[in-house]
Amino acid sequence: MTVVFLDTSAVLAVLDANDRRHEVARDLWKRHLEAGTMFLTTSYVLLETTALLQRRLGLDALQLFEQDVRPVLEVEWLGEEDHERGVAAVLASGQRGLSLVDCTSFRTMRRRRVRWVFAFDHHFVEEGFETLS
């Protein structure tokens, strides 16, 4: 079974019909669900996604996410050590645009040996991961 990490950027593109990548994202999501791809994410991605959906698209989009997307995800719940290592990675990177959520996602992907990511965030490619196409 193929395991793909799911990033906030992909969820937003799938759910926001006004996103310039919406059609591509929607088609990739459907194709991989039909193929039986397992989508992995973290509790930090869930938090970030929830906040952005609520703020940008409203409660209807958040409800759609919770009813249709969240149930098909495997979630890795992050703890204190993950947080501390993520903060250390952000600080070590020296990049203002690299987020704590990104760094904890990279760490989770490496720990779980996941090489594929569904994301529209260039940081994943910079870190050596492969994006869906």
C-alpha positions as CSV (number, residue, x, y, z in Angstrom):
1,M,0.0,0.0,0.0
2,T,1.3,3.4,-0.9
3,V,1.5,5.9,1.9
4,V,1.4,9.6,1.2
5,F,1.8,12.5,3.6
6,L,-1.0,15.0,3.4
7,D,-0.1,18.7,3.9
8,T,-2.3,21.7,4.6
9,S,-1.5,23.2,1.3
10,A,-3.1,20.3,-0.5
11,V,-6.2,20.2,1.7
12,L,-6.8,23.9,1.0
13,A,-6.4,23.4,-2.7
14,V,-8.8,20.5,-2.7
15,L,-11.5,22.3,-0.8
16,D,-11.2,25.9,-2.1
17,A,-12.8,26.1,-5.6
18,N,-11.1,29.5,-6.1
19,D,-7.6,28.1,-5.5
20,R,-5.6,28.1,-8.8
21,R,-4.6,24.5,-8.2
22,H,-8.1,23.3,-7.2
23,E,-8.8,21.1,-10.2
24,V,-5.4,19.4,-10.2
25,A,-5.7,18.9,-6.4
26,R,-9.2,17.6,-6.5
27,D,-8.3,15.1,-9.3
28,L,-5.2,13.9,-7.5
29,W,-7.2,13.4,-4.3
30,K,-9.9,11.4,-6.0
31,R,-7.5,9.3,-8.0
32,H,-5.4,8.4,-4.9
33,L,-8.4,7.6,-2.8
34,E,-9.8,5.3,-5.5
35,A,-6.4,3.6,-5.7
36,G,-6.4,2.9,-2.0
37,T,-3.6,5.3,-1.1
38,M,-3.2,5.7,2.7
39,F,-2.9,9.4,3.7
40,L,-0.8,10.1,6.7
41,T,-0.7,13.5,8.5
42,T,0.1,14.9,11.9
43,S,-1.9,16.6,14.6
44,Y,0.0,19.8,13.8
45,V,-1.2,19.7,10.2
46,L,-4.8,19.1,11.5
47,L,-4.5,22.1,13.7
48,E,-3.1,24.3,11.0
49,T,-5.7,23.1,8.5
50,T,-8.6,23.6,10.8
51,A,-7.5,27.2,11.6
52,L,-6.9,28.1,8.0
53,L,-10.1,26.5,6.7
54,Q,-12.2,28.3,9.4
55,R,-10.6,31.6,8.7
56,R,-10.4,31.5,4.9
57,L,-13.4,29.4,3.9
58,G,-15.7,29.3,6.9
59,L,-17.4,26.7,9.0
60,D,-19.0,24.9,6.1
61,A,-15.6,24.1,4.7
62,L,-14.4,23.0,8.1
63,Q,-17.4,20.7,8.5
64,L,-16.7,19.2,5.1
65,F,-13.1,18.5,6.1
66,E,-14.2,16.9,9.3
67,Q,-16.9,14.7,7.7
68,D,-15.2,13.8,4.4
69,V,-11.4,14.1,4.7
70,R,-10.5,13.6,8.4
71,P,-12.0,10.1,8.6
72,V,-9.8,8.7,5.8
73,L,-6.5,10.0,7.4
74,E,-4.1,8.3,9.6
75,V,-3.0,10.9,12.2
76,E,0.3,10.8,14.0
77,W,-0.3,12.7,17.3
78,L,2.8,14.7,18.1
79,G,4.1,15.2,21.6
80,E,6.6,17.3,23.5
81,E,9.7,15.8,22.0
82,D,8.4,16.3,18.5
83,H,7.6,19.9,19.3
84,E,11.0,20.6,20.8
85,R,12.8,19.0,17.8
86,G,10.6,20.9,15.4
87,V,11.4,24.2,17.0
88,A,15.1,23.3,17.0
89,A,14.9,22.5,13.3
90,V,13.2,25.8,12.5
91,L,15.8,27.8,14.4
92,A,18.7,25.8,12.8
93,S,17.3,26.4,9.3
94,G,17.5,30.2,9.6
95,Q,14.5,30.5,7.3
96,R,11.7,32.7,8.4
97,G,9.3,31.0,5.9
98,L,9.9,27.4,7.2
99,S,7.3,26.6,9.7
100,L,7.2,24.5,12.8
101,V,4.4,22.4,11.1
102,D,6.7,21.9,8.1
103,C,9.6,20.7,10.3
104,T,7.5,18.3,12.3
105,S,6.0,17.0,9.1
106,F,9.5,16.3,7.7
107,R,10.5,14.6,10.9
108,T,7.4,12.4,10.8
109,M,7.9,11.5,7.2
110,R,11.5,10.5,7.8
111,R,10.6,8.5,10.9
112,R,7.8,6.7,9.1
113,R,9.9,6.3,5.9
114,V,7.3,8.1,3.7
115,R,8.8,9.6,0.5
116,W,5.6,10.9,-1.1
117,V,3.7,14.0,-0.1
118,F,0.5,15.6,-1.4
119,A,1.5,19.3,-1.0
120,F,1.9,22.5,-2.9
121,D,4.7,23.7,-0.5
122,H,8.2,23.9,-2.1
123,H,9.8,23.1,1.2
124,F,9.0,19.4,0.9
125,V,10.9,19.1,-2.4
126,E,13.8,21.1,-0.9
127,E,13.9,18.5,1.8
128,G,14.1,15.7,-0.7
129,F,10.5,14.4,-0.8
130,E,8.5,13.7,-3.9
131,T,5.2,15.4,-4.6
132,L,2.2,13.7,-6.2
133,S,1.5,14.4,-9.9
